[in-house]
Amino acid sequence: MKKMTLALTLALMTSASAFAAPFVNGGFEDGTTTGWTTGQGARYNTLNSGMSPAAFLPGGSLYTNSFTHSSVVSSGYVDPNLGNLLGSTVYSGNYAFRAEDTTSGGYASVISQKVTNYTDANIFFAWKAVLENGGHSENESALLMIVLHDDTTNTDVISRVYNAGDGGGGVDNRFSSSGDLFYTSQWQIEQLAIDASLSGHDFTLSLLAADCQPSAHTGYAYLDGFGSVTPPSDVPEPMSLALVGLGLTGMAAVRRRKQK
């Protein structure tokens, strides 16, 4: 019985230490965008087919620094358009980033970060999006673009492009809908495994969120967790819960036996 109790206790300790592992959060945990490049600009008269993150970053053809539409948000921030339907706006830790504001306006915002000589086993990042449908065609509607680019080979290794085109043709089953809003109620976790063919490469993650063209409907996104390890879940997985229960049961049995 002592051996079984010891094994269960060790399993419980191992589970707890896994959830306590440090999480690289892309720089947001200091409440700033340190290490990232941000940009924004007007997208009037620019169709989705002509949109790219680079155009709204410093030096891009649509970049302007005359207004600020994006923000780091804290764990207490509630999405003003969807509230509890969207759920948490921070995936892990205390901060995340919201690209573009939550109102209509005909603008786009971008956040981007480059990592060089990357040798960790994985790249992870998490995102949520809200895209408003206003009867526009897919080429004019609110837009989300997320690209993880391998700068060494000049290839996109992860690419997610969604729009709020009329009829819902621009989204997939990741999205739910409420009224005119398409949104991801669950955090979308992206992972790139770094094998021998990718180890040591340079990578750039870019996220663009844009209102519709010309100006009447909103599009924005939340980004969290650009790093080498996936953030811990707020709720232990079923196996971890089972280990906790077994560990507590075993320790209780030992306690009763000692009392007798």
N, C-alpha and C positions, 0 to 999 in steps of 0.2 A: 504493500500500500504506500509505503514511504517513497519507493521508486516512482510509482504512478503519480503521486502528488508532486514530486520534484519535476517530472516531465511536463505535467500540466502547468506548473508554475513557470517553467522556462518558456513554454509556448506562449503563455500570457505575456511574459516580459518581452519576448521577441516581437509579438504583435504590437505592443505598445511602442517599442522603439522604432518600428517601421513607420508609424504615424507621426512620430516626433522628428523624422528626418528633415533636414533643412531643405528649403525650396527656393530655387533661383527664380525670381519673379520679374525679370526683365527690367529692373530698376524702379518699378512703381512703389515699392515698399518704403521708400523715403518720402513718398507723397509728391514726387516730381517726375519729370520725363528725362532725367539725366541719362545719357547714353543713347537716347533716341533722337531722330530728326523728325520734326513735325512741320506741316504746312497746310495751307488752305487756299481756296480761291473760288471765284464765281464760275459756275458751269453753264450760264446762259448761252444758248445757241450751240452747245456742245453735246452731241449725241453720245450714247453709251459706247458705240463702236469706236469713238475717238478718245475715250477716257483711258487714262493710265495714272498710276500713283506718281510717276516721275513728273508729270505735268503740273502737279500741285505742290511739289517740294521746292525748296529754294533753288533758283536757277531754271525752274520749269516755266513753260509758256503761259500757264494759267495761275501761277503762284502770286499771292499778294499777302503782305503782312499787316494790312490795315484793319483787320478784325480777328477776333479769336472765337472760334466756334466749338473747340474741343476742350476737354478737361479731364484731369485725374479725379476719380470719384472714390469716396470712402465706402466702407462696408454698410453704412447706414443709409446710403443713397437709394431711393426708390424711384424706379422709372416713372416719369410723370404721365406717360401716355397709356401704359399697360398695368402699372402697379404690380399686384401679386401675380397677375397672369404671366409676366415675364420672369418673376422670381428674383433671385439674387443678381446684383450688378457687379459683385466681386466674387471671383471663383475661389481664391485662396488668399490668406493674409488679410490685410486691411485696406488695400487699394487696388484699383484697376484703372483702365483708361477708356474714356468715351470719345470716339471719333465722330465729329460733327455734332451740332446741337440737336435738340429734340423738337424743333419747330420747323415749319416750312420756310423756304427761302431761296432755293436755286443755287446752293453752294455745295462744295465738296471739301472734305478734310482727310489728311493722310498722316499716318505715323509709320516710321521705318527705322530699322536697326540692322547694322551689319556686324557679323562675327567672323573673325579671321582664323585660319588654321584650326578649324574645329575638329577635335579628336574625341569628344565624349561619345557615349554609345547611342544617344538619342537626342533629338530636338523635339520639344513639346511646346504647344501654345494652345490657348483656349479662347473662344469667341462666342458672342451672341450678337444678333442683329435685329433691327426693326426697320421694315421697309413699307412705306405707305403706297397703296394703289389708288390712283386717281383717275382711272380710265385711260391712262397713257399706253402707248405701244411699248413693247419691251425696250426699244431703242431710246425712249425718252423718259423712262420711269426711274424712281429711286433705285440706287445701285449699291451693291457691295462687291468689292474685289479684295481677296486675300491671296497673296502670292509669297511662297517661300522659294527664292531663286538661288540656284547654285551658280555663284559668280565665277567659279573656276571653269565650269564647263558651259556657262551661259545657257542654262536650261532651267525651266520651272519644275521643281520637284513636288510641290504642292500648289494647286491653284483652285480657288473657290470663287466663282463669279455668279451672283444672283441679282435678279431685279424684280420689281413689283409690277411687271407688265400685266395689262388687263387680262383677266381670266386665270391668273396664277401660273402661267406657263414658264415664268422665269425663276421659280423656286422648286424645291423638291420636298421629300417627306421629312426633312429636318425641320421644316417650318409648319407652324400652326397659323390660324388666322382669327382675327377679331375685328369685325367691321371692315374697314379698308386697310387694316394693318396685317402684314405678314411678319411673323416673329419666331425666333427660336427660344422656346421656354426652357430648354436644357442647354447647358454649356456644351459647345461642340469642341471636343478635344482632338487636336491634330498631332500626329506623331510621325517623325521621319527617323527610321533606324539607320544609323551611320555604320555601314559595313566598310570593308577594306577599300572598296572602290570610291567611297565618299570621304574617308578619313583624311583630315588635313585640308579640306576644301574651305573656301570662304562662302558664307551664306548671307543673304539679305531677306528679312521678313518685312513685307509692306502690307498695310491695310488701308483701303480707301473706302469711305462711306460718303454717299452723295444724295442730295435732294433730287427731285425730278427736274427735268428741263421743260418749261422755263423756271417755275418758281413755287408752285402751289403745294407740293407734297413732300414729306420729310423722309429722310433715310439716315440712319446712324447705327453705330456698332460699338460693342464693348470688347476690349482685348485684355487678356490676363495671361501670365505664366509663360513667357518666352524664355525657355531654359533647358537644362539638360535632364531634369527630373520632373516627372509628373507631380502636380500638387496632391497632397493627401486629401482624401474625401472627408467631408464633415461628418459623415455617418459611416461607422465601421462596416466592412463587408460582412455578409452572413457568416462566413467561415470564422472571421475574427470574433463575431458575437458568440458563436458556438464555443470557441476556445475560452472566451471569458466566462461563459456559463459553466463549462466543465471545470475550469480552474477554481471558481468560487465554490462549486459543489464539492469538489475534492477536499478543499481546505476546510469546509464546514464539517465534512465527515470526520476528518482528523481531529478537529476541535471537539466534536461530540465524544469521540472515542477516548480522548485524553480526560475529559470531564468525568466519564464513567470510571 
